[in-house]
Amino acid sequence: MTRRTALIGGGAALLGLGGAAWSVQRQMGSMAEYEAAAAARRVAAVPPEVRDLIRMATLAPNGHNTQAWRFRATPGQIAILPDFTRRTPVVDSDDHHIFVSLGCAAETLAIAAEASGRAGQIGFDPAGDGTVLFDYTTGGTGEQALSGAIPRRQSTRADYDGSAVSAADLKLLVAAAANPDVDLALVTERAQMNRIGDLVIAGNATQIGDPAFVAELKHWLRFSPNTALRTGDGLFSACSGSPALPDWAGPLLFDMVYTVKAETKKYAGQIASSSGLAVFAGAKADPAHWVQVGRSCQRFALQATALGLTCSFLNQPVEVAGLRGDLANLIGLPGRRPDIVLRFGRGAALPFSARRPVEAVML
Ligand SMILES: Cc1cc2nc3c(=O)[nH]c(=O)nc-3n(C[C@H](O)[C@H](O)[C@H](O)COP(=O)(O)O)c2cc1C
């Protein structure tokens, strides 16, 4: 061996040793990184009380119970972002329902926060996809009436008892829903309710006749308690007053009973047994106003719950675009886009719908 080859051989051995050490180090990881990560886990990134507020917000109503929202908590602010991976493009082609649902969640969050001594303001940042912002400080009235209704509110899709709601309670509902960006038409006159009901029934028949609508709906249906709990989302049959079924049997039975005739009878009964209808229309048709509609509608629903009333949505005439004009004319707002139709009255509670764990919706 010459001196030169010995040097080269020694260098290669050294390089080899260095390379091996680097690879072992890479496999092991560094102590500095370990200690920084371990320390970070000992500080609550989101204080438990803020996590609880977000959990309350997720109890808000939302289209098809897709829960198309994500929450980002930073000190003094909770941002609510749309989750477009959970879109329902057939029934909600322009994401109207997603932004209404974000508004429902934001209002719920604000009410829960106020009750726990964190007064705040809801804003809308149109940048990017559009984000709802809840900025809060300490303070707040501790007002409990509406916050107590948050876990008790549900969409009760059953016949009601047909009894009238007193003028005083109707006044409270209107006052709770008051929002300068939203018009509310409260309809308790039977003939007018039936005219709106006819649009609900017409919209429902259009939707049932659309295979894409039915396929999308079926994707979000849950038939067994196990699946409803495992996914934590979607429309569980028992929450609409239908029987819980094995997962294999549910879709088969659904195909047999989901007919225009049966659904028309169901909705006619629901409308006839309701005390009234509330139709919400934003001043403009854009995401910022849809959020305001959600806020107003959720305040209405929480006030109704606090008064011992029940509500459920009959949105067919706002989902089927061709019926929006007729509905707008019926409520005296020609040219506007109606956003939500809610029925209210008195009825027995049904099982509550599921939600995903709060960790699943936090960024
Ligand atoms: C924007 C929006 C649209 C909705 N549309 C309907 C509807 O047309 N029919 C219906 O039965 N429920 C409708 N819902 C109610 C949701 O399905 C319901 O909120 C969801 O399944 C969660 O159940 P919960 O309200 O009982 O918590 C709607 C809710 C929102 C926020």
The ligand as a Gaussian input file, in Angstrom:
#p B3LYP/6-31G(d) Opt

LIG

0 1
 C      -78.238000      25.992000       6.988000
 C      -79.016000      24.817000       7.508000
 C      -79.903000      24.147000       6.677000
 C      -80.652000      23.071000       7.164000
 N      -81.591000      22.490000       6.357000
 C      -82.386000      21.507000       6.865000
 C      -83.484000      20.993000       6.122000
 O      -83.781000      21.446000       5.023000
 N      -84.225000      20.009000       6.659000
 C      -83.974000      19.505000       7.907000
 O      -84.687000      18.604000       8.354000
 N      -82.951000      20.002000       8.656000
 C      -82.166000      20.986000       8.162000
 N      -81.183000      21.534000       8.937000
 C      -80.963000      21.004000      10.289000
 C      -79.749000      20.117000      10.368000
 O      -79.949000      18.900000       9.681000
 C      -79.440000      19.868000      11.850000
 O      -79.088000      21.088000      12.440000
 C      -78.330000      18.864000      12.062000
 O      -78.736000      17.592000      11.634000
 C      -77.941000      18.773000      13.537000
 O      -79.037000      18.433000      14.329000
 P      -79.579000      19.364000      15.489000
 O      -80.042000      20.647000      14.905000
 O      -80.707000      18.578000      16.119000
 O      -78.454000      19.582000      16.458000
 C      -80.442000      22.630000       8.494000
 C      -79.557000      23.310000       9.316000
 C      -78.858000      24.410000       8.844000
 C      -77.950000      25.182000       9.758000

